[in-house]
């Protein structure tokens, strides 16, 4: 059960989350200073946010292009329920698959991939085609990629 349903996030929790989104490497003492609380109190709140699953982890954000993964594509896959587990296993084991969403609408899944080349993209499309019908869109640019949430409107909701 998420923290929000067991315990309402207050303005201090939201301030902590906002600061951690901006810099996950911030020290506890600096975080405490920024949110106006003691370091032990902030450390306890962070621990509770982690335990509740609000904070899922801390990671480096890496630019795929810097590693040679310059081809970004969205693949719509339409399949039957008999293939759902197979699609999920494929997505788990395939490093180029960055996201796999089970969706409503015409497709069953939308898969976001980052590949080094069009040939690699073709290979993935062929492999996914074993599960059903695909339709692919290649990203020409990604002008907006949000990696954090604006938490300012969450109080009182």
N, CA, C and O atoms as a GROMACS GRO file, in nm:
protein
  628
    1UNK      N    1   0.085  -0.118   0.000
    1UNK     CA    2   0.000   0.000   0.000
    1UNK      C    3   0.089   0.124   0.000
    1UNK      O    4   0.176   0.136   0.086
    2UNK      N    5   0.069   0.216  -0.093
    2UNK     CA    6   0.154   0.335  -0.099
    2UNK      C    7   0.137   0.423   0.024
    2UNK      O    8   0.032   0.425   0.088
    3UNK      N    9   0.242   0.497   0.054
    3UNK     CA   10   0.241   0.587   0.168
    3UNK      C   11   0.124   0.684   0.163
    3UNK      O   12   0.062   0.712   0.265
    4UNK      N   13   0.094   0.734   0.044
    4UNK     CA   14  -0.012   0.835   0.032
    4UNK      C   15  -0.146   0.782   0.082
    4UNK      O   16  -0.227   0.860   0.131
    5UNK      N   17  -0.171   0.650   0.073
    5UNK     CA   18  -0.298   0.597   0.120
    5UNK      C   19  -0.294   0.563   0.269
    5UNK      O   20  -0.398   0.558   0.333
    6UNK      N   21  -0.174   0.540   0.326
    6UNK     CA   22  -0.161   0.512   0.469
    6UNK      C   23  -0.136   0.639   0.548
    6UNK      O   24  -0.184   0.655   0.660
    7UNK      N   25  -0.061   0.728   0.488
    7UNK     CA   26  -0.018   0.851   0.556
    7UNK      C   27  -0.007   0.960   0.451
    7UNK      O   28   0.065   0.946   0.353
    8UNK      N   29  -0.076   1.067   0.474
    8UNK     CA   30  -0.069   1.179   0.379
    8UNK      C   31   0.068   1.242   0.380
    8UNK      O   32   0.127   1.265   0.486
    9UNK      N   33   0.119   1.269   0.262
    9UNK     CA   34   0.245   1.341   0.252
    9UNK      C   35   0.223   1.485   0.298
    9UNK      O   36   0.126   1.549   0.256
   10UNK      N   37   0.310   1.535   0.382
   10UNK     CA   38   0.296   1.673   0.425
   10UNK      C   39   0.397   1.761   0.351
   10UNK      O   40   0.473   1.713   0.266
   11UNK      N   41   0.398   1.889   0.384
   11UNK     CA   42   0.484   1.982   0.312
   11UNK      C   43   0.632   1.951   0.332
   11UNK      O   44   0.713   1.979   0.243
   12UNK      N   45   0.670   1.895   0.445
   12UNK     CA   46   0.811   1.859   0.468
   12UNK      C   47   0.848   1.740   0.380
   12UNK      O   48   0.955   1.740   0.319
   13UNK      N   49   0.762   1.638   0.373
   13UNK     CA   50   0.788   1.524   0.285
   13UNK      C   51   0.806   1.572   0.140
   13UNK      O   52   0.899   1.530   0.071
   14UNK      N   53   0.716   1.659   0.097
   14UNK     CA   54   0.723   1.709  -0.041
   14UNK      C   55   0.849   1.792  -0.064
   14UNK      O   56   0.909   1.785  -0.171
   15UNK      N   57   0.890   1.869   0.036
   15UNK     CA   58   1.013   1.948   0.024
   15UNK      C   59   1.133   1.854   0.014
   15UNK      O   60   1.224   1.877  -0.065
   16UNK      N   61   1.134   1.748   0.095
   16UNK     CA   62   1.242   1.649   0.090
   16UNK      C   63   1.247   1.585  -0.049
   16UNK      O   64   1.354   1.574  -0.109
   17UNK      N   65   1.132   1.543  -0.099
   17UNK     CA   66   1.127   1.479  -0.230
   17UNK      C   67   1.172   1.573  -0.341
   17UNK      O   68   1.242   1.532  -0.433
   18UNK      N   69   1.133   1.698  -0.332
   18UNK     CA   70   1.174   1.798  -0.432
   18UNK      C   71   1.326   1.814  -0.432
   18UNK      O   72   1.389   1.816  -0.537
   19UNK      N   73   1.384   1.825  -0.313
   19UNK     CA   74   1.530   1.841  -0.303
   19UNK      C   75   1.602   1.716  -0.353
   19UNK      O   76   1.702   1.727  -0.424
   20UNK      N   77   1.553   1.598  -0.318
   20UNK     CA   78   1.618   1.475  -0.363
   20UNK      C   79   1.608   1.456  -0.514
   20UNK      O   80   1.699   1.402  -0.577
   21UNK      N   81   1.496   1.502  -0.573
   21UNK     CA   82   1.486   1.494  -0.719
   21UNK      C   83   1.588   1.584  -0.786
   21UNK      O   84   1.642   1.550  -0.891
   22UNK      N   85   1.615   1.697  -0.725
   22UNK     CA   86   1.712   1.791  -0.782
   22UNK      C   87   1.855   1.741  -0.764
   22UNK      O   88   1.940   1.762  -0.850
   23UNK      N   89   1.881   1.674  -0.650
   23UNK     CA   90   2.017   1.624  -0.622
   23UNK      C   91   2.006   1.508  -0.524
   23UNK      O   92   2.000   1.529  -0.403
   24UNK      N   93   2.005   1.387  -0.576
   24UNK     CA   94   1.993   1.268  -0.492
   24UNK      C   95   2.119   1.243  -0.410
   24UNK      O   96   2.118   1.161  -0.318
   25UNK      N   97   2.228   1.312  -0.442
   25UNK     CA   98   2.354   1.294  -0.370
   25UNK      C   99   2.372   1.394  -0.257
   25UNK      O  100   2.478   1.399  -0.194
   26UNK      N  101   2.270   1.473  -0.231
   26UNK     CA  102   2.278   1.574  -0.126
   26UNK      C  103   2.299   1.504   0.009
   26UNK      O  104   2.244   1.397   0.033
   27UNK      N  105   2.379   1.565   0.096
   27UNK     CA  106   2.402   1.507   0.228
   27UNK      C  107   2.277   1.527   0.314
   27UNK      O  108   2.196   1.617   0.289
   28UNK      N  109   2.262   1.442   0.412
   28UNK     CA  110   2.147   1.452   0.503
   28UNK      C  111   2.149   1.586   0.575
   28UNK      O  112   2.044   1.648   0.594
   29UNK      N  113   2.267   1.632   0.615
   29UNK     CA  114   2.274   1.759   0.687
   29UNK      C  115   2.233   1.876   0.597
   29UNK      O  116   2.164   1.967   0.642
   30UNK      N  117   2.276   1.874   0.471
   30UNK     CA  118   2.236   1.981   0.379
   30UNK      C  119   2.087   1.973   0.348
   30UNK      O  120   2.019   2.075   0.340
   31UNK      N  121   2.036   1.852   0.329
   31UNK     CA  122   1.894   1.834   0.305
   31UNK      C  123   1.814   1.888   0.423
   31UNK      O  124   1.715   1.959   0.405
   32UNK      N  125   1.858   1.856   0.544
   32UNK     CA  126   1.791   1.905   0.664
   32UNK      C  127   1.792   2.057   0.670
   32UNK      O  128   1.691   2.119   0.704
   33UNK      N  129   1.906   2.117   0.637
   33UNK     CA  130   1.915   2.263   0.637
   33UNK      C  131   1.815   2.324   0.538
   33UNK      O  132   1.748   2.422   0.569
   34UNK      N  133   1.806   2.263   0.418
   34UNK     CA  134   1.718   2.319   0.315
   34UNK      C  135   1.570   2.306   0.349
   34UNK      O  136   1.490   2.391   0.309
   35UNK      N  137   1.533   2.202   0.424
   35UNK     CA  138   1.390   2.185   0.456
   35UNK      C  139   1.356   2.233   0.597
   35UNK      O  140   1.241   2.225   0.640
   36UNK      N  141   1.456   2.284   0.669
   36UNK     CA  142   1.432   2.345   0.799
   36UNK      C  143   1.402   2.247   0.911
   36UNK      O  144   1.320   2.276   0.998
   37UNK      N  145   1.466   2.132   0.908
   37UNK     CA  146   1.449   2.031   1.013
   37UNK      C  147   1.585   1.978   1.056
   37UNK      O  148   1.686   2.009   0.992
   38UNK      N  149   1.589   1.900   1.162
   38UNK     CA  150   1.715   1.842   1.208
   38UNK      C  151   1.754   1.724   1.118
   38UNK      O  152   1.668   1.661   1.056
   39UNK      N  153   1.882   1.696   1.112
   39UNK     CA  154   1.931   1.586   1.030
   39UNK      C  155   1.870   1.452   1.072
   39UNK      O  156   1.829   1.375   0.984
   40UNK      N  157   1.861   1.419   1.203
   40UNK     CA  158   1.798   1.291   1.240
   40UNK      C  159   1.651   1.282   1.198
   40UNK      O  160   1.604   1.176   1.155
   41UNK      N  161   1.579   1.394   1.209
   41UNK     CA  162   1.437   1.394   1.170
   41UNK      C  163   1.424   1.373   1.019
   41UNK      O  164   1.335   1.299   0.974
   42UNK      N  165   1.510   1.436   0.941
   42UNK     CA  166   1.506   1.421   0.796
   42UNK      C  167   1.547   1.279   0.756
   42UNK      O  168   1.486   1.220   0.668
   43UNK      N  169   1.649   1.226   0.821
   43UNK     CA  170   1.693   1.089   0.791
   43UNK      C  171   1.579   0.990   0.817
   43UNK      O  172   1.560   0.896   0.739
   44UNK      N  173   1.505   1.011   0.923
   44UNK     CA  174   1.392   0.923   0.956
   44UNK      C  175   1.281   0.936   0.851
   44UNK      O  176   1.222   0.836   0.810
   45UNK      N  177   1.252   1.058   0.810
   45UNK     CA  178   1.150   1.078   0.706
   45UNK      C  179   1.190   1.011   0.575
   45UNK      O  180   1.108   0.947   0.510
   46UNK      N  181   1.317   1.027   0.536
   46UNK     CA  182   1.366   0.965   0.413
   46UNK      C  183   1.353   0.814   0.424
   46UNK      O  184   1.309   0.748   0.329
   47UNK      N  185   1.390   0.758   0.538
   47UNK     CA  186   1.379   0.613   0.559
   47UNK      C  187   1.234   0.568   0.543
   47UNK      O  188   1.207   0.467   0.478
   48UNK      N  189   1.141   0.642   0.602
   48UNK     CA  190   0.998   0.606   0.590
   48UNK      C  191   0.949   0.619   0.446
   48UNK      O  192   0.870   0.537   0.401
   49UNK      N  193   0.995   0.721   0.374
   49UNK     CA  194   0.956   0.737   0.234
   49UNK      C  195   1.012   0.622   0.149
   49UNK      O  196   0.946   0.576   0.056
   50UNK      N  197   1.131   0.576   0.182
   50UNK     CA  198   1.189   0.461   0.112
   50UNK      C  199   1.110   0.334   0.143
   50UNK      O  200   1.075   0.258   0.052
   51UNK      N  201   1.082   0.310   0.271
   51UNK     CA  202   1.009   0.189   0.312
   51UNK      C  203   0.869   0.184   0.251
   51UNK      O  204   0.819   0.076   0.219
   52UNK      N  205   0.807   0.300   0.236
   52UNK     CA  206   0.672   0.306   0.180
   52UNK      C  207   0.672   0.294   0.029
   52UNK      O  208   0.565   0.281  -0.032
   53UNK      N  209   0.790   0.298  -0.033
   53UNK     CA  210   0.796   0.287  -0.178
   53UNK      C  211   0.778   0.418  -0.252
   53UNK      O  212   0.771   0.419  -0.374
   54UNK      N  213   0.770   0.528  -0.180
   54UNK     CA  214   0.761   0.658  -0.246
   54UNK      C  215   0.894   0.688  -0.314
   54UNK      O  216   0.898   0.732  -0.429
   55UNK      N  217   1.003   0.664  -0.243
   55UNK     CA  218   1.136   0.672  -0.302
   55UNK      C  219   1.174   0.530  -0.342
   55UNK      O  220   1.191   0.443  -0.257
   56UNK      N  221   1.185   0.508  -0.473
   56UNK     CA  222   1.214   0.374  -0.524
   56UNK      C  223   1.363   0.346  -0.534
   56UNK      O  224   1.404   0.230  -0.534
   57UNK      N  225   1.444   0.449  -0.542
   57UNK     CA  226   1.587   0.427  -0.552
   57UNK      C  227   1.658   0.556  -0.589
   57UNK      O  228   1.596   0.660  -0.609
   58UNK      N  229   1.788   0.545  -0.598
   58UNK     CA  230   1.873   0.657  -0.633
   58UNK      C  231   1.960   0.609  -0.749
   58UNK      O  232   2.021   0.502  -0.740
   59UNK      N  233   1.967   0.687  -0.856
   59UNK     CA  234   2.042   0.641  -0.972
   59UNK      C  235   2.100   0.759  -1.050
   59UNK      O  236   2.053   0.872  -1.041
   60UNK      N  237   2.201   0.727  -1.127
   60UNK     CA  238   2.259   0.827  -1.216
   60UNK      C  239   2.174   0.833  -1.342
   60UNK      O  240   2.132   0.729  -1.393
   61UNK      N  241   2.150   0.951  -1.392
   61UNK     CA  242   2.079   0.968  -1.518
   61UNK      C  243   2.183   0.976  -1.629
   61UNK      O  244   2.263   1.070  -1.633
   62UNK      N  245   2.181   0.879  -1.718
   62UNK     CA  246   2.283   0.868  -1.822
   62UNK      C  247   2.222   0.901  -1.957
   62UNK      O  248   2.112   0.856  -1.990
   63UNK      N  249   2.294   0.979  -2.035
   63UNK     CA  250   2.251   1.017  -2.169
   63UNK      C  251   2.277   0.898  -2.262
   63UNK      O  252   2.393   0.862  -2.283
   64UNK      N  253   2.171   0.836  -2.321
   64UNK     CA  254   2.192   0.721  -2.408
   64UNK      C  255   2.282   0.751  -2.528
   64UNK      O  256   2.360   0.666  -2.570
   65UNK      N  257   2.270   0.871  -2.584
   65UNK     CA  258   2.352   0.908  -2.699
   65UNK      C  259   2.501   0.907  -2.666
   65UNK      O  260   2.584   0.873  -2.750
   66UNK      N  261   2.534   0.944  -2.542
   66UNK     CA  262   2.674   0.945  -2.502
   66UNK      C  263   2.733   0.805  -2.501
   66UNK      O  264   2.855   0.788  -2.508
   67UNK      N  265   2.648   0.704  -2.493
   67UNK     CA  266   2.692   0.564  -2.496
   67UNK      C  267   2.674   0.501  -2.633
   67UNK      O  268   2.698   0.382  -2.652
   68UNK      N  269   2.629   0.582  -2.729
   68UNK     CA  270   2.613   0.531  -2.865
   68UNK      C  271   2.474   0.481  -2.897
   68UNK      O  272   2.453   0.425  -3.004
   69UNK      N  273   2.378   0.500  -2.808
   69UNK     CA  274   2.240   0.457  -2.834
   69UNK      C  275   2.161   0.577  -2.886
   69UNK      O  276   2.085   0.640  -2.813
   70UNK      N  277   2.180   0.607  -3.014
   70UNK     CA  278   2.126   0.729  -3.074
   70UNK      C  279   1.989   0.710  -3.137
   70UNK      O  280   1.922   0.809  -3.168
   71UNK      N  281   1.945   0.586  -3.158
   71UNK     CA  282   1.816   0.561  -3.222
   71UNK      C  283   1.714   0.529  -3.113
   71UNK      O  284   1.722   0.425  -3.047
   72UNK      N  285   1.619   0.620  -3.096
   72UNK     CA  286   1.512   0.601  -2.997
   72UNK      C  287   1.384   0.575  -3.075
   72UNK      O  288   1.352   0.647  -3.169
   73UNK      N  289   1.312   0.471  -3.034
   73UNK     CA  290   1.188   0.437  -3.104
   73UNK      C  291   1.083   0.390  -3.006
   73UNK      O  292   1.113   0.337  -2.899
   74UNK      N  293   0.958   0.411  -3.046
   74UNK     CA  294   0.842   0.359  -2.974
   74UNK      C  295   0.779   0.253  -3.062
   74UNK      O  296   0.744   0.278  -3.177
   75UNK      N  297   0.766   0.135  -3.006
   75UNK     CA  298   0.708   0.023  -3.082
   75UNK      C  299   0.576  -0.015  -3.018
   75UNK      O  300   0.570  -0.053  -2.901
   76UNK      N  301   0.470  -0.005  -3.096
   76UNK     CA  302   0.340  -0.052  -3.050
   76UNK      C  303   0.330  -0.199  -3.088
   76UNK      O  304   0.354  -0.236  -3.202
   77UNK      N  305   0.294  -0.282  -2.991
   77UNK     CA  306   0.281  -0.425  -3.014
   77UNK      C  307   0.139  -0.466  -2.981
   77UNK      O  308   0.091  -0.446  -2.870
   78UNK      N  309   0.071  -0.524  -3.079
   78UNK     CA  310  -0.063  -0.576  -3.059
   78UNK      C  311  -0.053  -0.728  -3.055
   78UNK      O  312  -0.005  -0.791  -3.149
   79UNK      N  313  -0.097  -0.785  -2.945
   79UNK     CA  314  -0.084  -0.929  -2.926
   79UNK      C  315  -0.202  -0.983  -2.846
   79UNK      O  316  -0.296  -0.909  -2.816
   80UNK      N  317  -0.198  -1.110  -2.814
   80UNK     CA  318  -0.305  -1.174  -2.737
   80UNK      C  319  -0.257  -1.202  -2.595
   80UNK      O  320  -0.136  -1.204  -2.570
   81UNK      N  321  -0.350  -1.223  -2.502
   81UNK     CA  322  -0.310  -1.252  -2.364
   81UNK      C  323  -0.214  -1.370  -2.350
   81UNK      O  324  -0.135  -1.375  -2.256
   82UNK      N  325  -0.221  -1.464  -2.441
   82UNK     CA  326  -0.132  -1.580  -2.434
   82UNK      C  327   0.015  -1.540  -2.446
   82UNK      O  328   0.103  -1.614  -2.403
   83UNK      N  329   0.042  -1.422  -2.504
   83UNK     CA  330   0.180  -1.377  -2.524
   83UNK      C  331   0.227  -1.273  -2.422
   83UNK      O  332   0.344  -1.234  -2.424
   84UNK      N  333   0.141  -1.229  -2.332
   84UNK     CA  334   0.178  -1.121  -2.240
   84UNK      C  335   0.301  -1.156  -2.158
   84UNK      O  336   0.393  -1.074  -2.148
   85UNK      N  337   0.307  -1.273  -2.099
   85UNK     CA  338   0.423  -1.310  -2.017
   85UNK      C  339   0.549  -1.318  -2.101
   85UNK      O  340   0.657  -1.278  -2.056
   86UNK      N  341   0.538  -1.367  -2.223
   86UNK     CA  342   0.653  -1.375  -2.311
   86UNK      C  343   0.706  -1.237  -2.347
   86UNK      O  344   0.827  -1.216  -2.353
   87UNK      N  345   0.616  -1.143  -2.370
   87UNK     CA  346   0.657  -1.005  -2.400
   87UNK      C  347   0.730  -0.947  -2.279
   87UNK      O  348   0.836  -0.885  -2.294
   88UNK      N  349   0.675  -0.968  -2.161
   88UNK     CA  350   0.740  -0.916  -2.040
   88UNK      C  351   0.878  -0.978  -2.020
   88UNK      O  352   0.972  -0.907  -1.984
   89UNK      N  353   0.892  -1.108  -2.043
   89UNK     CA  354   1.024  -1.173  -2.030
   89UNK      C  355   1.122  -1.117  -2.134
   89UNK      O  356   1.238  -1.091  -2.102
   90UNK      N  357   1.074  -1.099  -2.257
   90UNK     CA  358   1.159  -1.043  -2.362
   90UNK      C  359   1.207  -0.903  -2.322
   90UNK      O  360   1.326  -0.871  -2.334
   91UNK      N  361   1.114  -0.820  -2.275
   91UNK     CA  362   1.149  -0.682  -2.237
   91UNK      C  363   1.251  -0.682  -2.122
   91UNK      O  364   1.343  -0.601  -2.122
   92UNK      N  365   1.233  -0.771  -2.026
   92UNK     CA  366   1.325  -0.780  -1.912
   92UNK      C  367   1.467  -0.813  -1.956
   92UNK      O  368   1.563  -0.755  -1.905
   93UNK      N  369   1.482  -0.905  -2.050
   93UNK     CA  370   1.615  -0.955  -2.086
   93UNK      C  371   1.683  -0.876  -2.199
   93UNK      O  372   1.800  -0.899  -2.227
   94UNK      N  373   1.612  -0.785  -2.263
   94UNK     CA  374   1.666  -0.713  -2.377
   94UNK      C  375   1.716  -0.575  -2.333
   94UNK      O  376   1.635  -0.489  -2.300
   95UNK      N  377   1.848  -0.554  -2.333
   95UNK     CA  378   1.902  -0.428  -2.280
   95UNK      C  379   1.853  -0.303  -2.353
   95UNK      O  380   1.843  -0.197  -2.292
   96UNK      N  381   1.824  -0.314  -2.482
   96UNK     CA  382   1.779  -0.197  -2.557
   96UNK      C  383   1.638  -0.152  -2.518
   96UNK      O  384   1.601  -0.038  -2.544
   97UNK      N  385   1.560  -0.240  -2.456
   97UNK     CA  386   1.425  -0.203  -2.411
   97UNK      C  387   1.440  -0.121  -2.285
   97UNK      O  388   1.486  -0.170  -2.182
   98UNK      N  389   1.400   0.006  -2.293
   98UNK     CA  390   1.412   0.098  -2.181
   98UNK      C  391   1.283   0.107  -2.100
   98UNK      O  392   1.288   0.132  -1.979
   99UNK      N  393   1.169   0.087  -2.165
   99UNK     CA  394   1.039   0.087  -2.097
   99UNK      C  395   0.947  -0.007  -2.173
   99UNK      O  396   0.958  -0.021  -2.294
  100UNK      N  397   0.857  -0.070  -2.099
  100UNK     CA  398   0.755  -0.154  -2.161
  100UNK      C  399   0.626  -0.129  -2.085
  100UNK      O  400   0.617  -0.157  -1.965
  101UNK      N  401   0.526  -0.076  -2.156
  101UNK     CA  402   0.400  -0.039  -2.093
  101UNK      C  403   0.287  -0.126  -2.148
  101UNK      O  404   0.271  -0.137  -2.270
  102UNK      N  405   0.210  -0.189  -2.060
  102UNK     CA  406   0.089  -0.262  -2.097
  102UNK      C  407  -0.021  -0.156  -2.102
  102UNK      O  408  -0.047  -0.090  -2.002
  103UNK      N  409  -0.086  -0.140  -2.218
  103UNK     CA  410  -0.173  -0.024  -2.239
  103UNK      C  411  -0.313  -0.064  -2.287
  103UNK      O  412  -0.337  -0.177  -2.328
  104UNK      N  413  -0.403   0.033  -2.280
  104UNK     CA  414  -0.535   0.017  -2.340
  104UNK      C  415  -0.530   0.077  -2.480
  104UNK      O  416  -0.431   0.140  -2.518
  105UNK      N  417  -0.636   0.057  -2.556
  105UNK     CA  418  -0.641   0.112  -2.691
  105UNK      C  419  -0.614   0.005  -2.793
  105UNK      O  420  -0.637  -0.113  -2.768
  106UNK      N  421  -0.564   0.045  -2.908
  106UNK     CA  422  -0.541  -0.049  -3.017
  106UNK      C  423  -0.428  -0.147  -2.992
  106UNK      O  424  -0.436  -0.263  -3.032
  107UNK      N  425  -0.322  -0.101  -2.927
  107UNK     CA  426  -0.206  -0.187  -2.901
  107UNK      C  427  -0.219  -0.252  -2.764
  107UNK      O  428  -0.297  -0.208  -2.680
  108UNK      N  429  -0.142  -0.357  -2.743
  108UNK     CA  430  -0.135  -0.423  -2.613
  108UNK      C  431  -0.021  -0.365  -2.529
  108UNK      O  432  -0.034  -0.349  -2.408
  109UNK      N  433   0.091  -0.333  -2.597
  109UNK     CA  434   0.209  -0.281  -2.530
  109UNK      C  435   0.266  -0.166  -2.611
  109UNK      O  436   0.252  -0.162  -2.733
  110UNK      N  437   0.328  -0.072  -2.541
  110UNK     CA  438   0.413   0.027  -2.606
  110UNK      C  439   0.551   0.008  -2.545
  110UNK      O  440   0.569   0.015  -2.423
  111UNK      N  441   0.649  -0.016  -2.631
  111UNK     CA  442   0.784  -0.045  -2.589
  111UNK      C  443   0.875   0.067  -2.638
  111UNK      O  444   0.880   0.097  -2.757
  112UNK      N  445   0.948   0.128  -2.545
  112UNK     CA  446   1.045   0.231  -2.583
  112UNK      C  447   1.182   0.166  -2.585
  112UNK      O  448   1.224   0.103  -2.488
  113UNK      N  449   1.251   0.181  -2.697
  113UNK     CA  450   1.383   0.121  -2.712
  113UNK      C  451   1.486   0.228  -2.746
  113UNK      O  452   1.453   0.331  -2.805
  114UNK      N  453   1.610   0.201  -2.708
  114UNK     CA  454   1.724   0.284  -2.747
  114UNK      C  455   1.826   0.189  -2.808
  114UNK      O  456   1.876   0.099  -2.740
  115UNK      N  457   1.856   0.209  -2.936
  115UNK     CA  458   1.949   0.119  -3.006
  115UNK      C  459   2.065   0.198  -3.063
  115UNK      O  460   2.061   0.320  -3.076
  116UNK      N  461   2.169   0.124  -3.098
  116UNK     CA  462   2.288   0.187  -3.157
  116UNK      C  463   2.271   0.213  -3.306
  116UNK      O  464   2.336   0.301  -3.362
  117UNK      N  465   2.181   0.137  -3.370
  117UNK     CA  466   2.168   0.151  -3.516
  117UNK      C  467   2.028   0.110  -3.560
  117UNK      O  468   1.952   0.050  -3.485
  118UNK      N  469   1.998   0.146  -3.684
  118UNK     CA  470   1.872   0.104  -3.744
  118UNK      C  471   1.869  -0.049  -3.758
  118UNK      O  472   1.764  -0.110  -3.743
  119UNK      N  473   1.983  -0.110  -3.786
  119UNK     CA  474   1.989  -0.257  -3.793
  119UNK      C  475   1.951  -0.320  -3.659
  119UNK      O  476   1.880  -0.421  -3.656
  120UNK      N  477   1.997  -0.262  -3.549
  120UNK     CA  478   1.959  -0.314  -3.417
  120UNK      C  479   1.810  -0.296  -3.394
  120UNK      O  480   1.743  -0.384  -3.338
  121UNK      N  481   1.757  -0.181  -3.436
  121UNK     CA  482   1.613  -0.157  -3.423
  121UNK      C  483   1.535  -0.259  -3.504
  121UNK      O  484   1.436  -0.314  -3.456
  122UNK      N  485   1.579  -0.285  -3.627
  122UNK     CA  486   1.512  -0.385  -3.711
  122UNK      C  487   1.511  -0.521  -3.643
  122UNK      O  488   1.409  -0.591  -3.645
  123UNK      N  489   1.623  -0.560  -3.583
  123UNK     CA  490   1.632  -0.688  -3.513
  123UNK      C  491   1.528  -0.696  -3.400
  123UNK      O  492   1.460  -0.797  -3.384
  124UNK      N  493   1.517  -0.590  -3.322
  124UNK     CA  494   1.421  -0.590  -3.212
  124UNK      C  495   1.278  -0.596  -3.263
  124UNK      O  496   1.196  -0.668  -3.207
  125UNK      N  497   1.249  -0.522  -3.370
  125UNK     CA  498   1.115  -0.528  -3.429
  125UNK      C  499   1.084  -0.670  -3.475
  125UNK      O  500   0.973  -0.720  -3.452
  126UNK      N  501   1.180  -0.734  -3.539
  126UNK     CA  502   1.159  -0.873  -3.584
  126UNK      C  503   1.136  -0.966  -3.466
  126UNK      O  504   1.049  -1.053  -3.472
  127UNK      N  505   1.212  -0.948  -3.359
  127UNK     CA  506   1.194  -1.033  -3.241
  127UNK      C  507   1.059  -1.009  -3.176
  127UNK      O  508   0.993  -1.105  -3.134
  128UNK      N  509   1.015  -0.884  -3.166
  128UNK     CA  510   0.884  -0.855  -3.109
  128UNK      C  511   0.771  -0.904  -3.199
  128UNK      O  512   0.663  -0.939  -3.150
  129UNK      N  513   0.795  -0.908  -3.328
  129UNK     CA  514   0.693  -0.955  -3.423
  129UNK      C  515   0.657  -1.100  -3.400
  129UNK      O  516   0.550  -1.144  -3.444
  130UNK      N  517   0.741  -1.176  -3.333
  130UNK     CA  518   0.708  -1.314  -3.299
  130UNK      C  519   0.588  -1.321  -3.204
  130UNK      O  520   0.522  -1.424  -3.194
  131UNK      N  521   0.561  -1.210  -3.133
  131UNK     CA  522   0.450  -1.206  -3.038
  131UNK      C  523   0.322  -1.149  -3.098
  131UNK      O  524   0.213  -1.172  -3.044
  132UNK      N  525   0.332  -1.076  -3.209
  132UNK     CA  526   0.214  -1.014  -3.268
  132UNK      C  527   0.253  -0.911  -3.372
  132UNK      O  528   0.360  -0.919  -3.433
  133UNK      N  529   0.166  -0.814  -3.393
  133UNK     CA  530   0.185  -0.712  -3.494
  133UNK      C  531   0.250  -0.588  -3.432
  133UNK      O  532   0.211  -0.544  -3.324
  134UNK      N  533   0.349  -0.532  -3.501
  134UNK     CA  534   0.416  -0.413  -3.450
  134UNK      C  535   0.391  -0.293  -3.540
  134UNK      O  536   0.364  -0.306  -3.659
  135UNK      N  537   0.402  -0.178  -3.480
  135UNK     CA  538   0.400  -0.050  -3.552
  135UNK      C  539   0.502   0.039  -3.482
  135UNK      O  540   0.494   0.060  -3.361
  136UNK      N  541   0.597   0.091  -3.558
  136UNK     CA  542   0.711   0.160  -3.498
  136UNK      C  543   0.717   0.306  -3.539
  136UNK      O  544   0.694   0.341  -3.655
  137UNK      N  545   0.749   0.391  -3.442
  137UNK     CA  546   0.778   0.532  -3.467
  137UNK      C  547   0.918   0.560  -3.415
  137UNK      O  548   0.950   0.529  -3.301
  138UNK      N  549   1.001   0.618  -3.501
  138UNK     CA  550   1.136   0.655  -3.462
  138UNK      C  551   1.135   0.801  -3.419
  138UNK      O  552   1.081   0.887  -3.489
  139UNK      N  553   1.195   0.830  -3.305
  139UNK     CA  554   1.201   0.967  -3.255
  139UNK      C  555   1.304   1.046  -3.334
  139UNK      O  556   1.420   1.005  -3.344
  140UNK      N  557   1.263   1.157  -3.390
  140UNK     CA  558   1.356   1.246  -3.460
  140UNK      C  559   1.426   1.338  -3.361
  140UNK      O  560   1.540   1.379  -3.383
  141UNK      N  561   1.358   1.370  -3.252
  141UNK     CA  562   1.413   1.452  -3.144
  141UNK      C  563   1.329   1.426  -3.020
  141UNK      O  564   1.214   1.382  -3.029
  142UNK      N  565   1.388   1.452  -2.905
  142UNK     CA  566   1.316   1.438  -2.778
  142UNK      C  567   1.331   1.568  -2.701
  142UNK      O  568   1.412   1.577  -2.608
  143UNK      N  569   1.254   1.672  -2.740
  143UNK     CA  570   1.274   1.804  -2.680
  143UNK      C  571   1.235   1.811  -2.533
  143UNK      O  572   1.281   1.900  -2.462
  144UNK      N  573   1.150   1.720  -2.486
  144UNK     CA  574   1.108   1.724  -2.346
  144UNK      C  575   1.116   1.583  -2.289
  144UNK      O  576   1.045   1.493  -2.333
  145UNK      N  577   1.203   1.566  -2.190
  145UNK     CA  578   1.210   1.442  -2.115
  145UNK      C  579   1.211   1.483  -1.968
  145UNK      O  580   1.308   1.541  -1.920
  146UNK      N  581   1.105   1.454  -1.899
  146UNK     CA  582   1.096   1.492  -1.759
  146UNK      C  583   1.144   1.376  -1.672
  146UNK      O  584   1.102   1.262  -1.689
  147UNK      N  585   1.234   1.408  -1.580
  147UNK     CA  586   1.287   1.306  -1.492
  147UNK      C  587   1.246   1.330  -1.347
  147UNK      O  588   1.284   1.254  -1.258
  148UNK      N  589   1.169   1.436  -1.324
  148UNK     CA  590   1.123   1.463  -1.189
  148UNK      C  591   0.977   1.510  -1.197
  148UNK      O  592   0.926   1.546  -1.303
  149UNK      N  593   0.913   1.510  -1.080
  149UNK     CA  594   0.775   1.552  -1.070
  149UNK      C  595   0.766   1.687  -1.002
  149UNK      O  596   0.840   1.714  -0.908
  150UNK      N  597   0.674   1.772  -1.049
  150UNK     CA  598   0.644   1.896  -0.980
  150UNK      C  599   0.549   1.859  -0.868
  150UNK      O  600   0.434   1.822  -0.893
  151UNK      N  601   0.594   1.868  -0.745
  151UNK     CA  602   0.517   1.824  -0.629
  151UNK      C  603   0.439   1.938  -0.564
  151UNK      O  604   0.371   1.917  -0.463
  152UNK      N  605   0.448   2.058  -0.618
  152UNK     CA  606   0.390   2.175  -0.554
  152UNK      C  607   0.238   2.168  -0.540
  152UNK      O  608   0.182   2.228  -0.448
  153UNK      N  609   0.170   2.096  -0.627
  153UNK     CA  610   0.023   2.092  -0.620
  153UNK      C  611  -0.033   1.975  -0.543
  153UNK      O  612  -0.154   1.956  -0.543
  154UNK      N  613   0.051   1.895  -0.478
  154UNK     CA  614   0.002   1.775  -0.412
  154UNK      C  615  -0.060   1.797  -0.275
  154UNK      O  616  -0.143   1.716  -0.231
  155UNK      N  617  -0.023   1.902  -0.207
  155UNK     CA  618  -0.083   1.926  -0.075
  155UNK      C  619  -0.230   1.956  -0.087
  155UNK      O  620  -0.273   2.033  -0.174
  156UNK      N  621  -0.307   1.896   0.000
  156UNK     CA  622  -0.450   1.922   0.000
  156UNK      C  623  -0.528   1.839  -0.097
  156UNK      O  624  -0.650   1.850  -0.101
  157UNK      N  625  -0.461   1.756  -0.177
  157UNK     CA  626  -0.536   1.674  -0.274
  157UNK      C  627  -0.576   1.543  -0.214
  157UNK      O  628  -0.640   1.461  -0.281
   0.00000   0.00000   0.00000
